[in-house]
Structures are given as C-alpha cells and as structure tokens.
C-alpha cells in the first residue's frame, strides 16, 4: 500500500504567458472565451448513430430535470422520468438507460404506485436500479429490474432517519452508500451490496457532504467535512477497507474552505473548489504532487457557475493531459466546457437539445458522451471530441501548466494527510 498526498498551496493566474492579455472591456475581460454563453454558431455534438454532420446552435440547451446518474464506467444510467397523465399530478417512475451497446436504449421501470419526486435512483453494473423512497422518517431501499412486461422489485430494507442522501455510484458497481447528517456527526451507511440489507458502517465526526471516489475498487471515499462546532470545510479520505478510517486529504490554507469536486484514479488529477485565493475559485492539483494547487483564470467565468462532471480516464500519471468536461450555467442556460490542465483556454460548446445536464462520460480515447432526451428522441448519446489546442501551454517543462507568467502571492503550502492509495507512484 503506497501512501500518497499532494502538496497544497495556491497559484492563481491566467493559462499561460504566450501572449499579453487584452484590455478588459465594459462587460469583463476580452478574449476568445465567451462569458455569458457558448460561442455563436457552436456546432452541436454528433448524436450516436447519426451521420456526423453538425448543425449550428444559436443558444445553449435548457437544463433537464430530474438528475441523471451514471455508473462509474458509464455503462448504465438511471433517472426518474414523468409519465403524462391528463388531469393529474406528475406521475414519476424510474427509468434505466443502457449505454454500453451499439445503440443506447431506455427501459421504463414503473411499479404499482408512482414514485415521489424526491426519490433517488442509482444504477448498478448488473443493470438493476437502486431506489430510495421516503415514507415519513423511514427511507426504504429496493432494487428494480425489468422482468418481462413488468418491473421486478427486491426490497433491501429501511433506515429510520430524518434525512439520508445517496452518494455517487461506487466504482465496484455493486455497492451503494448513503450519508445521514446529524448535528455533531455523520452516519455512513452501505445500503446495497452488503450481507443483509442496509448496514451502518461508521459515525464520522462533523457534518459530511459531497462524495468522490479515489480508486476503482470502491474502497477510498473522499468527503467534505465541516467541524461540528463550525469552521472551515476540509476534504477527508475514508478508507472503507479499514473500518472507515478517516485521514485528512485536502488543506490548502488553515482557514479556507477546500472541497474536492472530482478525482481521476488513473492520473491522480483532482478538481478542487476553494476560497484560498481570496474568493471561491475552481482549481486543480495532483494527488501525491509537491506542486501547489493551481487556479486557472480561464475557469473563472463571471456570472456563471462552472462545475466539472467528467475526467478522461486512462492517462496514467499524466494529469496535465486529461480532458475535463464542465457544466456551465448562466443566464442563457446550460452549456459545455472542455479543458485540459496543459492547455491555456476553456473551449465552450453548445449542449445537445435535451441534455441531461451535468451528466456524461469520457472514453479513454478522449470522446465525451452526453446523454440526452428531447421531443424526438427518448434516449440518445451525443459525442464530442476535445478541440485541438491552437496555443502552446505556458511551460514547456510541463510542470506548471495553467500557471501565470509572474510569481503571484501564494498561500504557504500545507502538506496534506497521507491518503492510503494503492497502485500509484507519487509524482514529483
């Protein structure tokens, strides 16, 4: 077992010194990156099985609710969808998407009673869908699966808590976990994949949220923890193979709120949100690296929310080369951002109509699949490729991509805790 950590600290600035920055205009910094929406005429992604000819999109697609959840490998997806019932309230039911075949297709999983809108669904790697339902203070868990013309249901058990939230799907494809946040501590539950029904695993000190998997075995889970008495939020690593042993993972500055948004187990790339630079910023670092966390200027879009949702896998020990997909929300709607740490710009593209916003998966070859459902298509995947970088990275050594050309003030580096990661060599 190899212990790895990244050396924290901050570096802020633009994406490279190749050219002087243009003067800011009345609406904000000038340049190639639009701030309020995707570029006009951005090509629509190619739909899976389509001819490949792109059409122009004049506006970004609208956000589609409810949320869509993908397995860690992107083979299956699940969501709640609405059945049109004239003259009645919305009738929700679970729906499973199969995405790893030659053509995507959706399977409805209705039961005898419509689902509540607050129910949560998580797909498993065997094609079943875990559903959490709330009845008063009881949270029940069942596995749904297609059986002939109907839907089979296997009841797993229930947990009696005021509030309980499912975590993102485990990389092992068979387990599912949930958090029950209390005043002083957070309960960690395994609600599927255990020996017999929901299983209480640990009481974690503080109020925990988030949930990012750090390995492909479903053993190491990162959570954002706020101390019970209040204080800055810091990310901790929970080792499920050691009785939910908890160790510090991310601390950029003593008083900063540092949250882990996304991690790639192959390369060690971490996508981080922190207010250590003086305001809330999106940055990146590498697990095990001694270099500080960097906060590229190109990821800072005024009046927009920018959230990463997928990282290209398979780039072993090459974090700067990973393609990252980001969801951008602004006054004009939602659209797609594509970025690499080694690049100097954020590429903004229109999302396909009916995109299940915030969902998608990269292939190892760098093709991004975006699930969508519009009025004409009930289940489809649009394909995007990472655009070629037309401008060089800021540092030919590759050690400081997305860093500024001058030395800005930085926070004093604070070493991270030793995260018990296996199978990776800590980078320099």
GUBALUM-960755 format. One record per residue (C-alpha): residue number from 0; residue in three letters; x, y, z. Coordinates in pm, 1 decimal, always signed. Layout:
// residues N
nr, rest, X, Y, Z
NUM, ALA, X, Y, Z
...
***
This chain:
// residues 428
nr, rest, X, Y, Z
0, UNK, +0.0, +0.0, +0.0
1, UNK, +150.2, +328.2, -111.4
2, UNK, +71.9, +647.3, +77.1
3, UNK, +20.5, +946.8, -150.0
4, UNK, -67.8, +1308.5, -92.8
5, UNK, -42.9, +1635.6, -277.2
6, UNK, +146.2, +1935.7, -151.5
7, UNK, -106.8, +2213.2, -113.1
8, UNK, -86.7, +2587.4, -157.2
9, UNK, -224.1, +2811.1, -429.3
10, UNK, -119.3, +2954.5, -759.3
11, UNK, -358.2, +3187.4, -937.9
12, UNK, -335.1, +3343.7, -1277.1
13, UNK, -421.0, +3300.2, -1642.7
14, UNK, -349.0, +2996.1, -1854.9
15, UNK, -6.7, +3097.0, -1982.4
16, UNK, +228.8, +3377.4, -2087.1
17, UNK, +229.5, +3304.8, -2460.0
18, UNK, +53.7, +3634.9, -2541.5
19, UNK, -24.1, +3952.5, -2344.5
20, UNK, -378.8, +3964.0, -2216.3
21, UNK, -614.5, +4207.5, -2396.5
22, UNK, -751.3, +4502.6, -2206.6
23, UNK, -1081.0, +4437.2, -2028.8
24, UNK, -1390.5, +4574.6, -2193.2
25, UNK, -1707.6, +4710.8, -2035.9
26, UNK, -1852.5, +4360.8, -1997.3
27, UNK, -1543.7, +4198.9, -1846.0
28, UNK, -1212.2, +4062.8, -1972.6
29, UNK, -1184.3, +4047.3, -2350.4
30, UNK, -1060.1, +3739.1, -2527.6
31, UNK, -1165.5, +3425.7, -2709.7
32, UNK, -1371.0, +3279.7, -2423.9
33, UNK, -1731.3, +3393.0, -2401.6
34, UNK, -1854.1, +3479.0, -2056.2
35, UNK, -2232.8, +3465.3, -2082.1
36, UNK, -2282.0, +3167.1, -2308.8
37, UNK, -2126.0, +2941.6, -2570.6
38, UNK, -1983.3, +3091.6, -2891.4
39, UNK, -2243.8, +3175.3, -3152.4
40, UNK, -2275.7, +2905.6, -3412.3
41, UNK, -2109.0, +2642.7, -3196.0
42, UNK, -2159.3, +2302.4, -3362.2
43, UNK, -2395.7, +2061.1, -3197.8
44, UNK, -2236.4, +1735.0, -3083.6
45, UNK, -2271.0, +1432.5, -3308.6
46, UNK, -2554.3, +1203.0, -3199.1
47, UNK, -2464.9, +837.7, -3160.7
48, UNK, -2551.4, +665.9, -3487.9
49, UNK, -2606.4, +995.2, -3674.0
50, UNK, -2436.4, +1095.3, -3997.3
51, UNK, -2186.5, +1316.7, -3820.4
52, UNK, -2282.2, +1647.9, -3981.3
53, UNK, -2317.0, +1918.5, -3716.7
54, UNK, -2581.9, +2190.1, -3721.1
55, UNK, -2541.5, +2537.4, -3582.5
56, UNK, -2683.3, +2614.1, -3239.2
57, UNK, -2784.0, +2969.0, -3159.5
58, UNK, -2843.4, +2914.6, -2787.5
59, UNK, -2747.7, +2663.7, -2520.5
60, UNK, -2988.7, +2389.8, -2426.1
61, UNK, -3212.4, +2420.8, -2124.4
62, UNK, -3140.8, +2220.2, -1813.2
63, UNK, -3338.7, +1896.2, -1798.1
64, UNK, -3458.0, +1767.2, -1461.5
65, UNK, -3464.6, +1539.1, -1266.4
66, UNK, -3096.7, +1445.3, -1226.3
67, UNK, -2949.9, +1162.4, -1431.0
68, UNK, -2698.0, +928.0, -1262.8
69, UNK, -2436.8, +718.7, -1442.0
70, UNK, -2243.8, +416.6, -1321.1
71, UNK, -1873.5, +483.2, -1273.8
72, UNK, -1791.6, +316.1, -1607.1
73, UNK, -2077.8, +485.4, -1792.1
74, UNK, -2240.6, +155.5, -1894.0
75, UNK, -2578.0, +230.7, -1732.1
76, UNK, -2772.2, +537.7, -1631.6
77, UNK, -3086.8, +594.1, -1429.4
78, UNK, -3330.2, +874.9, -1360.3
79, UNK, -3685.0, +948.6, -1259.9
80, UNK, -3900.0, +1046.5, -1552.2
81, UNK, -4257.4, +1165.7, -1578.7
82, UNK, -4547.2, +976.1, -1731.7
83, UNK, -4805.2, +1205.0, -1894.2
84, UNK, -5130.9, +1161.8, -1705.9
85, UNK, -5400.8, +1406.6, -1824.8
86, UNK, -5571.7, +1596.1, -1546.7
87, UNK, -5347.6, +1459.6, -1271.4
88, UNK, -5028.5, +1548.0, -1090.8
89, UNK, -4697.8, +1437.6, -1239.4
90, UNK, -4655.4, +1060.1, -1210.5
91, UNK, -4287.6, +972.8, -1172.5
92, UNK, -4127.8, +636.1, -1243.2
93, UNK, -3771.8, +503.6, -1263.1
94, UNK, -3602.6, +458.4, -1598.6
95, UNK, -3279.9, +273.0, -1678.6
96, UNK, -3057.9, +359.6, -1973.2
97, UNK, -2819.9, +106.7, -2132.3
98, UNK, -2527.2, +292.1, -2288.3
99, UNK, -2252.3, +35.5, -2348.7
100, UNK, -2407.5, -134.2, -2651.3
101, UNK, -2413.8, -43.1, -3021.5
102, UNK, -2715.7, +180.6, -2966.0
103, UNK, -2843.8, +334.5, -2640.4
104, UNK, -3191.6, +243.2, -2522.6
105, UNK, -3411.6, +315.1, -2219.6
106, UNK, -3616.1, +65.8, -2017.6
107, UNK, -3905.0, +200.6, -1805.4
108, UNK, -3929.4, +54.5, -1454.9
109, UNK, -4274.6, +154.7, -1327.1
110, UNK, -4417.5, -9.3, -1017.3
111, UNK, -4772.2, -34.2, -883.3
112, UNK, -4754.2, +317.0, -739.2
113, UNK, -4596.3, +630.0, -892.5
114, UNK, -4275.6, +746.5, -729.9
115, UNK, -4237.1, +1067.1, -531.0
116, UNK, -4027.2, +1337.7, -694.3
117, UNK, -3778.6, +1329.2, -403.5
118, UNK, -3694.3, +960.8, -458.0
119, UNK, -3333.6, +888.6, -561.8
120, UNK, -3209.4, +627.0, -807.6
121, UNK, -2861.4, +479.9, -857.6
122, UNK, -2778.3, +233.5, -1137.9
123, UNK, -2570.1, -77.1, -1064.4
124, UNK, -2334.8, -256.2, -1301.2
125, UNK, -2563.6, -561.9, -1330.6
126, UNK, -2842.3, -347.6, -1481.0
127, UNK, -3055.8, -319.3, -1168.9
128, UNK, -3151.3, +20.6, -1027.5
129, UNK, -3142.1, +103.9, -657.2
130, UNK, -3421.8, +335.1, -547.6
131, UNK, -3451.8, +523.3, -219.8
132, UNK, -3802.7, +616.6, -114.7
133, UNK, -3905.1, +818.5, +188.8
134, UNK, -4212.3, +740.3, +395.6
135, UNK, -4231.5, +972.2, +699.6
136, UNK, -3896.7, +920.7, +875.8
137, UNK, -3824.6, +587.4, +707.2
138, UNK, -3603.3, +556.0, +399.8
139, UNK, -3668.8, +230.9, +216.5
140, UNK, -3431.9, +76.4, -39.2
141, UNK, -3525.7, -156.2, -323.8
142, UNK, -3366.6, -293.3, -638.8
143, UNK, -3572.9, -252.7, -955.8
144, UNK, -3517.8, -462.8, -1266.5
145, UNK, -3711.3, -541.3, -1586.1
146, UNK, -3897.7, -869.3, -1587.5
147, UNK, -4098.3, -944.0, -1898.8
148, UNK, -4359.7, -673.6, -1945.2
149, UNK, -4338.9, -558.5, -1582.1
150, UNK, -4090.3, -449.7, -1319.1
151, UNK, -3939.8, -674.0, -1056.5
152, UNK, -3861.6, -530.9, -713.6
153, UNK, -3637.6, -667.1, -438.8
154, UNK, -3682.1, -492.0, -104.2
155, UNK, -3348.7, -449.6, +76.0
156, UNK, -3463.6, -285.8, +398.4
157, UNK, -3511.5, +53.6, +558.3
158, UNK, -3326.6, +314.6, +763.8
159, UNK, -3511.4, +538.9, +1010.3
160, UNK, -3352.8, +883.7, +992.3
161, UNK, -3475.6, +1237.9, +938.6
162, UNK, -3261.8, +1282.8, +628.1
163, UNK, -3049.2, +1044.9, +424.6
164, UNK, -2875.4, +1103.3, +90.1
165, UNK, -2730.9, +853.5, -155.3
166, UNK, -2367.5, +900.2, -257.4
167, UNK, -2244.8, +878.3, -619.1
168, UNK, -2230.0, +521.2, -755.1
169, UNK, -1943.7, +312.7, -621.7
170, UNK, -1677.9, +212.2, -877.9
171, UNK, -1724.5, -153.9, -782.0
172, UNK, -2068.2, -137.2, -947.5
173, UNK, -2237.1, -348.3, -680.2
174, UNK, -2242.7, -133.1, -365.7
175, UNK, -2427.9, +184.3, -277.9
176, UNK, -2365.9, +416.4, +14.9
177, UNK, -2555.0, +693.8, +189.2
178, UNK, -2495.4, +969.3, +443.6
179, UNK, -2722.0, +1069.6, +731.8
180, UNK, -2602.3, +1406.4, +861.8
181, UNK, -2660.7, +1488.1, +1228.4
182, UNK, -2578.3, +1786.3, +1445.5
183, UNK, -2234.3, +1665.8, +1552.4
184, UNK, -2158.7, +1364.9, +1333.8
185, UNK, -2248.1, +1193.5, +1008.2
186, UNK, -2355.9, +832.3, +974.2
187, UNK, -2213.5, +634.8, +682.7
188, UNK, -2439.2, +353.1, +558.8
189, UNK, -2395.3, +80.3, +299.9
190, UNK, -2746.8, +41.3, +166.1
191, UNK, -2676.5, -210.7, -113.6
192, UNK, -2407.6, -471.3, -168.9
193, UNK, -2381.5, -580.1, +194.6
194, UNK, -2453.4, -916.4, +351.5
195, UNK, -2808.7, -841.5, +465.1
196, UNK, -2980.7, -512.0, +397.5
197, UNK, -2865.7, -162.1, +496.1
198, UNK, -2558.9, -167.9, +718.7
199, UNK, -2434.1, +110.0, +945.0
200, UNK, -2058.9, +141.0, +884.3
201, UNK, -1938.3, +433.7, +1092.3
202, UNK, -2012.1, +760.2, +1269.5
203, UNK, -1787.0, +1023.4, +1116.6
204, UNK, -1718.2, +1336.1, +1324.3
205, UNK, -1853.7, +1659.5, +1179.9
206, UNK, -2106.1, +1727.4, +904.6
207, UNK, -2004.1, +1547.3, +584.2
208, UNK, -2121.1, +1608.1, +228.6
209, UNK, -2003.5, +1561.0, -128.0
210, UNK, -1865.1, +1220.4, -211.7
211, UNK, -1581.6, +1149.3, -459.0
212, UNK, -1428.0, +806.7, -518.9
213, UNK, -1048.0, +797.9, -520.8
214, UNK, -988.8, +445.5, -653.7
215, UNK, -1151.0, +194.8, -888.1
216, UNK, -1216.3, -67.6, -622.0
217, UNK, -1475.3, +135.5, -429.5
218, UNK, -1264.0, +139.6, -115.1
219, UNK, -1146.1, +500.8, -80.7
220, UNK, -1409.7, +771.7, -48.7
221, UNK, -1343.2, +1144.9, -17.8
222, UNK, -1593.5, +1355.5, +179.6
223, UNK, -1608.8, +1727.3, +252.7
224, UNK, -1628.6, +1771.5, +630.1
225, UNK, -1734.0, +2073.3, +834.9
226, UNK, -1636.4, +2055.7, +1205.3
227, UNK, -1927.7, +2001.2, +1441.5
228, UNK, -1866.0, +2334.2, +1614.4
229, UNK, -1829.3, +2521.4, +1286.6
230, UNK, -1518.2, +2611.9, +1094.3
231, UNK, -1364.2, +2570.9, +750.1
232, UNK, -1466.1, +2278.4, +531.9
233, UNK, -1184.9, +2032.3, +452.2
234, UNK, -1182.2, +1713.7, +246.4
235, UNK, -1103.5, +1387.3, +424.1
236, UNK, -1040.0, +1037.1, +289.2
237, UNK, -1242.5, +747.1, +429.5
238, UNK, -1088.6, +401.1, +391.4
239, UNK, -1375.8, +152.8, +378.8
240, UNK, -1126.3, -132.4, +389.2
241, UNK, -1004.7, -23.3, +732.7
242, UNK, -1329.0, +21.4, +917.3
243, UNK, -1398.6, +367.2, +768.8
244, UNK, -1067.6, +503.1, +898.8
245, UNK, -1056.8, +877.3, +824.7
246, UNK, -748.1, +1083.5, +735.2
247, UNK, -708.6, +1446.5, +621.0
248, UNK, -678.7, +1476.9, +243.3
249, UNK, -700.5, +1842.7, +139.8
250, UNK, -595.3, +2156.2, +324.8
251, UNK, -480.2, +2449.6, +113.1
252, UNK, -480.0, +2716.9, +383.5
253, UNK, -577.2, +2684.7, +751.3
254, UNK, -892.3, +2898.3, +725.2
255, UNK, -1000.5, +2821.7, +368.2
256, UNK, -1299.6, +2610.4, +261.3
257, UNK, -1146.6, +2336.1, +44.0
258, UNK, -1376.9, +2090.9, -134.9
259, UNK, -1294.0, +1806.7, -371.3
260, UNK, -1528.8, +1800.7, -670.5
261, UNK, -1385.2, +1527.1, -891.5
262, UNK, -1090.5, +1286.0, -899.8
263, UNK, -934.8, +1056.8, -1158.4
264, UNK, -777.1, +743.4, -1005.3
265, UNK, -552.5, +675.3, -1307.9
266, UNK, -369.9, +1008.2, -1327.8
267, UNK, -431.7, +1144.2, -978.9
268, UNK, -591.0, +1462.3, -1119.5
269, UNK, -806.5, +1642.9, -861.3
270, UNK, -1060.6, +1915.2, -936.6
271, UNK, -1097.9, +2141.0, -633.2
272, UNK, -1309.6, +2436.4, -525.2
273, UNK, -1157.3, +2667.1, -264.2
274, UNK, -1169.3, +3023.7, -139.2
275, UNK, -797.6, +3017.7, -52.2
276, UNK, -716.4, +3263.4, -339.0
277, UNK, -942.1, +3522.3, -172.4
278, UNK, -1265.6, +3419.3, -340.3
279, UNK, -1430.4, +3094.6, -438.1
280, UNK, -1234.9, +2951.2, -733.4
281, UNK, -1210.1, +2629.5, -932.9
282, UNK, -863.2, +2477.8, -933.0
283, UNK, -669.5, +2160.1, -989.4
284, UNK, -393.7, +1962.0, -827.3
285, UNK, -238.4, +1617.5, -838.0
286, UNK, -259.8, +1358.8, -564.3
287, UNK, +93.7, +1299.8, -440.3
288, UNK, +240.7, +1609.0, -606.7
289, UNK, +459.2, +1862.7, -427.7
290, UNK, +337.2, +2141.6, -655.5
291, UNK, +70.5, +2382.5, -525.4
292, UNK, -292.8, +2377.4, -629.4
293, UNK, -343.2, +2597.7, -936.1
294, UNK, -647.6, +2814.8, -1011.8
295, UNK, -652.4, +2889.0, -1388.3
296, UNK, -804.3, +3219.1, -1489.4
297, UNK, -978.0, +3055.2, -1786.7
298, UNK, -1201.5, +2857.8, -1546.8
299, UNK, -1327.0, +3176.4, -1385.9
300, UNK, -1638.9, +3297.6, -1570.2
301, UNK, -1817.0, +3599.1, -1416.9
302, UNK, -2188.3, +3547.4, -1352.2
303, UNK, -2161.9, +3177.0, -1438.3
304, UNK, -2143.2, +2855.8, -1239.2
305, UNK, -1869.8, +2618.4, -1361.3
306, UNK, -1875.7, +2260.9, -1228.4
307, UNK, -1664.5, +1968.6, -1357.3
308, UNK, -1854.1, +1644.6, -1416.5
309, UNK, -1622.5, +1407.0, -1609.1
310, UNK, -1248.2, +1341.1, -1646.5
311, UNK, -1083.9, +1139.7, -1923.7
312, UNK, -961.3, +806.9, -1780.0
313, UNK, -657.7, +602.8, -1873.2
314, UNK, -399.7, +883.3, -1860.4
315, UNK, -181.0, +704.2, -1606.4
316, UNK, +46.2, +951.8, -1425.3
317, UNK, -33.3, +1214.4, -1693.5
318, UNK, -275.7, +1451.3, -1515.4
319, UNK, -197.4, +1750.4, -1739.3
320, UNK, -319.4, +1559.1, -2045.7
321, UNK, -660.8, +1461.5, -1905.0
322, UNK, -957.4, +1615.7, -2082.1
323, UNK, -1211.5, +1758.7, -1837.8
324, UNK, -1579.4, +1827.1, -1909.5
325, UNK, -1752.2, +2106.7, -1719.8
326, UNK, -2113.2, +2214.6, -1691.3
327, UNK, -2153.3, +2591.3, -1730.9
328, UNK, -2474.0, +2754.9, -1610.1
329, UNK, -2552.7, +3116.7, -1685.0
330, UNK, -2842.5, +3344.8, -1767.2
331, UNK, -2863.5, +3189.9, -2115.2
332, UNK, -2897.2, +2833.1, -1986.1
333, UNK, -2652.3, +2542.2, -1961.6
334, UNK, -2369.4, +2450.8, -2195.5
335, UNK, -2045.6, +2252.6, -2212.1
336, UNK, -1688.2, +2349.2, -2126.1
337, UNK, -1390.0, +2137.5, -2236.8
338, UNK, -1047.0, +2194.9, -2084.9
339, UNK, -709.5, +2034.1, -2020.5
340, UNK, -470.0, +2138.7, -1743.8
341, UNK, -192.3, +2159.5, -2005.1
342, UNK, -397.5, +2398.3, -2220.0
343, UNK, -448.4, +2771.0, -2185.7
344, UNK, -818.2, +2811.3, -2264.9
345, UNK, -1163.2, +2678.8, -2187.7
346, UNK, -1346.1, +2562.3, -2500.6
347, UNK, -1718.4, +2638.6, -2478.4
348, UNK, -1967.1, +2444.2, -2689.4
349, UNK, -2344.3, +2424.7, -2711.4
350, UNK, -2501.9, +2125.8, -2540.7
351, UNK, -2732.3, +1895.4, -2736.4
352, UNK, -3101.2, +1975.4, -2700.8
353, UNK, -3243.9, +1784.5, -2406.2
354, UNK, -2902.7, +1718.5, -2249.8
355, UNK, -2938.1, +1559.9, -1906.8
356, UNK, -2731.9, +1844.6, -1770.3
357, UNK, -2429.5, +1759.0, -1560.1
358, UNK, -2400.2, +1400.4, -1688.7
359, UNK, -2150.8, +1249.9, -1929.9
360, UNK, -1856.8, +1013.5, -1954.7
361, UNK, -1521.3, +1024.2, -2136.2
362, UNK, -1377.7, +731.2, -2326.9
363, UNK, -1007.7, +655.6, -2292.3
364, UNK, -962.5, +790.0, -2646.6
365, UNK, -1092.5, +1132.2, -2545.1
366, UNK, -1452.0, +1119.0, -2676.8
367, UNK, -1716.5, +1265.5, -2446.5
368, UNK, -2060.0, +1102.6, -2445.2
369, UNK, -2350.2, +1325.6, -2338.9
370, UNK, -2686.3, +1155.3, -2267.1
371, UNK, -2989.2, +1347.2, -2390.1
372, UNK, -3361.8, +1308.8, -2448.9
373, UNK, -3562.1, +1561.5, -2647.2
374, UNK, -3905.3, +1570.6, -2804.9
375, UNK, -3799.7, +1349.6, -3096.0
376, UNK, -3554.2, +1118.9, -2920.8
377, UNK, -3632.6, +935.4, -2596.9
378, UNK, -3277.5, +806.4, -2537.5
379, UNK, -2958.7, +907.9, -2717.6
380, UNK, -2594.6, +998.2, -2664.6
381, UNK, -2420.6, +1291.8, -2832.6
382, UNK, -2045.8, +1269.6, -2894.7
383, UNK, -1789.2, +1545.0, -2851.0
384, UNK, -1414.4, +1539.7, -2906.4
385, UNK, -1167.4, +1763.7, -2728.5
386, UNK, -1070.7, +2050.9, -2965.4
387, UNK, -707.9, +2081.7, -3065.1
388, UNK, -509.8, +2334.8, -2867.8
389, UNK, -400.7, +2614.5, -3100.8
390, UNK, -190.8, +2793.5, -2840.5
391, UNK, +105.1, +2643.4, -2653.1
392, UNK, +99.3, +2567.6, -2284.1
393, UNK, +274.6, +2818.2, -2065.3
394, UNK, +563.9, +2599.1, -1960.0
395, UNK, +739.7, +2357.1, -2193.4
396, UNK, +861.7, +2161.3, -1892.8
397, UNK, +502.7, +2052.9, -1828.1
398, UNK, +541.8, +2107.1, -1453.7
399, UNK, +345.1, +2429.7, -1417.6
400, UNK, +62.4, +2431.9, -1675.2
401, UNK, -208.5, +2692.8, -1626.9
402, UNK, +23.8, +2899.5, -1406.7
403, UNK, +91.9, +3273.2, -1450.7
404, UNK, +397.6, +3421.1, -1617.3
405, UNK, +491.6, +3608.3, -1299.9
406, UNK, +508.5, +3493.2, -941.8
407, UNK, +184.1, +3598.3, -767.2
408, UNK, +131.8, +3589.0, -392.6
409, UNK, +56.6, +3234.0, -280.8
410, UNK, -58.6, +3075.4, +40.4
411, UNK, +201.7, +2893.1, +243.4
412, UNK, +193.0, +2528.2, +134.9
413, UNK, +44.9, +2296.7, +395.6
414, UNK, +121.8, +1925.0, +345.7
415, UNK, -183.2, +1707.8, +305.9
416, UNK, -257.3, +1399.8, +510.1
417, UNK, -134.8, +1065.8, +381.3
418, UNK, -418.2, +916.7, +179.5
419, UNK, -389.1, +536.0, +169.1
420, UNK, -395.4, +495.6, -208.7
421, UNK, -281.5, +178.3, -377.7
422, UNK, -110.5, +114.2, -709.6
423, UNK, +11.5, +467.3, -790.4
424, UNK, +356.1, +621.9, -769.4
425, UNK, +359.4, +967.9, -616.1
426, UNK, +462.5, +1228.7, -878.9
427, UNK, +728.1, +1488.3, -811.6
***
